Amino acid sequence: EILQPYIDAGVVTLEQAVCDVHCQVPTYTLCMESYGHLTKWLAFIDLDEFLMPSPSDAAGSNDRSLPETLQLFDQHAAVLVHWLSFGSSMHETTPEGLVIE
């Protein structure tokens, strides 16, 4: 229901997961084989994960967008992104609103 307008517009292609014993690796492999040649960058990101550039200077200011940051790596075949877990931020119950608020 949520994806249907994007599927109809040709922006999203919805595929079934490929599962044997595990689903992630076979599904990621199929995605890379089927669609990797159609894109410059491809990332596998869960719904509760975000990509954001690190601060570009010692003062912690972030003056680059994600596309601008990725341009710095155009000459590389892949980019490894360090994963950080922020935990519950001391919340005992889930607060109202979005995670990014």
C-alpha positions in Angstrom: 0.0 0.0 0.0 2.7 2.5 0.9 5.1 1.4 -1.9 2.4 1.0 -4.6 2.6 4.6 -5.9 6.4 4.3 -6.2 6.1 0.9 -7.9 3.5 2.3 -10.3 5.8 5.2 -11.1 8.7 2.9 -11.8 10.8 4.3 -9.0 10.7 1.1 -6.8 11.0 -2.5 -7.9 9.7 -4.9 -5.2 11.2 -8.4 -5.2 10.7 -11.4 -2.9 13.5 -12.2 -0.5 15.6 -15.2 -1.5 15.7 -17.5 1.5 17.5 -20.8 2.0 18.7 -21.1 5.6 19.3 -17.3 5.8 17.7 -14.5 3.8 20.0 -11.5 3.9 23.1 -12.6 2.0 21.2 -14.4 -0.8 18.8 -11.5 -1.2 21.6 -8.9 -1.2 23.5 -11.0 -3.8 20.5 -11.2 -6.1 20.0 -7.5 -5.7 23.6 -6.7 -6.6 23.5 -9.1 -9.6 20.2 -7.8 -10.9 20.4 -4.1 -10.2 24.1 -3.2 -9.3 24.9 -2.2 -12.9 22.0 0.2 -12.9 23.2 2.4 -10.1 26.3 4.3 -9.0 25.8 3.6 -5.3 23.9 0.8 -3.6 23.4 0.4 0.1 21.5 -2.1 2.3 20.0 -0.1 5.2 17.4 -1.3 7.7 14.4 0.9 8.4 15.9 2.0 11.7 19.3 2.8 10.3 20.5 6.1 8.8 23.4 7.3 6.7 24.8 10.7 7.6 28.2 12.2 6.9 30.6 12.7 9.8 31.6 16.2 10.7 34.2 17.4 8.2 36.2 19.6 10.7 37.4 19.5 14.2 34.7 21.9 15.3 32.1 19.2 14.4 30.4 21.2 11.7 28.8 19.1 8.9 28.9 21.2 5.8 28.5 18.3 3.3 25.4 16.4 2.2 25.5 12.6 1.7 25.8 12.9 -2.1 28.6 15.5 -1.7 30.4 13.1 0.7 30.0 10.2 -1.7 31.6 12.2 -4.5 34.8 12.1 -2.5 34.9 8.3 -3.0 34.0 8.2 -6.7 37.4 6.6 -7.5 36.8 3.6 -5.1 34.9 0.4 -5.8 33.2 0.4 -2.4 32.9 2.4 0.8 32.7 0.8 4.2 30.5 2.7 6.7 31.2 2.4 10.4 28.2 1.3 12.4 27.3 3.0 15.7 24.5 1.9 18.1 23.1 4.7 20.2 20.9 2.6 22.4 17.7 3.8 24.1 19.0 7.3 25.1 17.8 6.3 28.6 14.2 6.2 27.6 12.2 3.6 29.6 9.3 3.7 27.2 9.2 4.6 23.5 8.7 8.4 23.1 6.2 9.9 20.7 7.5 11.0 17.2 10.1 9.9 14.8 13.5 8.5 15.8 15.3 11.4 14.1 13.4 14.1 16.1 
